[in-house]
Amino acid sequence: MKLIIHDLTPEQAETILPKQSGIRVISDNGKIRHCVGCFGCWVKTPGQCVIHDGYETVSALLAQCEELILISRCFYGGFSPFVKNVVDRNISYSLPDFTIRNGEMHHKGRYDNRFKLSVCFYGENMTETERQTAREMVQANTVNLNGTAGEVHFAERAEDFKGVLS
């Protein structure tokens, strides 16, 4: 399964997102709450966020996906507030224990699944510094999630990704 997490408007999503089976889509329903750092997802409800707002089971979806595709407006070389919030809320995808990966300390994976992480950033007037920061952040996220590196795409308009996502 492909899992797509995006910050697109409903009109953009209708135009851009592929219409095929085997794809799960997570979008902003206006109800997502911020991670409060309680670590309940590690100890009280392992693998599931304790905040019940419709986004508490995203980690379980990550554990089932072959590819995670993030579509986000680029904010200073990072994700949009909504996409960042979803990513932050998935700390339960990993365990509180540590391991060494690539000579660096990272959390151990809770699941055996290794998905490919691909990202599509859009926004007008992105600087090369922002693009480089975004590439480095995606690489760091890939290592943190024990994933494999996919593509990082940039475009001025989200609509430009239509052919990329099919």
N, C-alpha and C positions, 0 to 999 in steps of 0.2 A: 504494500500500500504506500502511496505517496501522501504525505501530510503537508498541507499548505497553510501557513499562518500569515495573514496579511492585514494591512491597514487601508486597503482600497475602499473607495466609496462603493455602494451597491451597483451603481452604473458601471464603474470601472471593472468591478469583479465580473459582472455579466459579460462584458466585452472581452476581458483578458483571460480569465481562468478557463482551463480546458474542461470540456464536458465529456468526461469518460468515466467508466467505472474504476474502482480501485483508488479513488482520491477522496480524502477527507479534508475539509476546509474549516479553518477556525478564523472567525472574523470578530470584529468589535460589536458586541451587542449592547454596549453602553453600561454594562453592569460590573465589569471586571474591577476587582479591588487589588490594592498593592500588597505584595509580600510584606509581612510584618516581622520577619526574621525569628519566628517563634520555634522553628525546627520541629513543629508538630508533624510535618510530613516525613520526618526521619524516625520519630519515636512514638507518636500517638497513633498515626494512621499511615504506616510505612508505604511510600510510593504514591500517596494521595494528599493533596493540600487540604488543610483543615478548614480553609475558607470556602464556604459553599456559595459560589456565585456563577456556576456553569463552566468554570475553567479548572476545577479541582482534579479532573482526570486526564489532563493533557499528557502527563508523564507516562501514563499507561498507553496512550496513543503513540508516543515516541517509541516505546518499547516494541510496538508492532510495525513500525514503518520501515520501509527500505530507503526512502529518501524524504528528508525534511527540506521544504522550500520556504524560505522567508522572503516576503515581498514587503519592502519598507521604504518610506521616504527616508532619505539620508539626512540625519541631524548631526552636523559637525563630525562626520565620520562614524556615526553610530546609528542605532535603530531608532525608529519613531517611538514615542512614549507607549503606545499600545503594544507594539511588537516586543519592546524591551520588557514590558510588564509581563507578558506571557513567558518570555524566556526566563525572567527572574523567578516566576512562580513554579518553575520546573526544576528546582534544586533537588526535589525528591527523585529525579531520574537517577541520581547518584546516591551513594551511601556516605555516612559521616566518616568512614574510615579512609585512610590515605594510601596511595600507591605512587610509585615513581614512573612517569611516562616521559619519554624524550628528555631524560635527565632533570625533569621538573616534578614537584609534588602536586598531585591532583587527587580528587576524590575517586574512590573505587566506583565502578559501575554497579548499579543495582540489577541491571538486566544484561543478558548475554548479547542482545541485539546491537549491531553496529550499523548505523544508517549513514547515508551520504548527506552532507549538509551543503545546500546550494542557496545562494542569496541573490536577490534582485533589488538593487538600490535605485531609487529614482529621485529626481529633484533638479531644478534648474540651477545653473551656475555652481556646480560642485567643483571644488578646487582639486588639484592633484594631491594635495596634502590630505584632504578629506577622503579621497579615494584610497590612498595608501593606509590611512588610519582604519578605514572600513575593512580593507583586505586583512590587515593584521588582527583586527578584532574577530573577524570570522575565523581566521586560522586558530586563534586562541580558544574560541568557542568550540571549534571542531575537536581540539585536543581535550578540553574540559569534558565534553560529552562523549569522549572516546569514539568519535565518529570518523568518517573518511571525508576527505576534502572534495567538494563538488566545485561548481563554477561560481564565480562572483561576477555579476553583470551590473553595468551602470547604464542609465538612460536619463534623459531630461524629463520624459513623461512616462508614467506607468503604462500607458497604452502601447508604448514601444516594445513591451515584453510579450505581446500577443504571440508572435511566432516562436519565441524562446520557450514558452511554457507548454506548447502543444506536444 
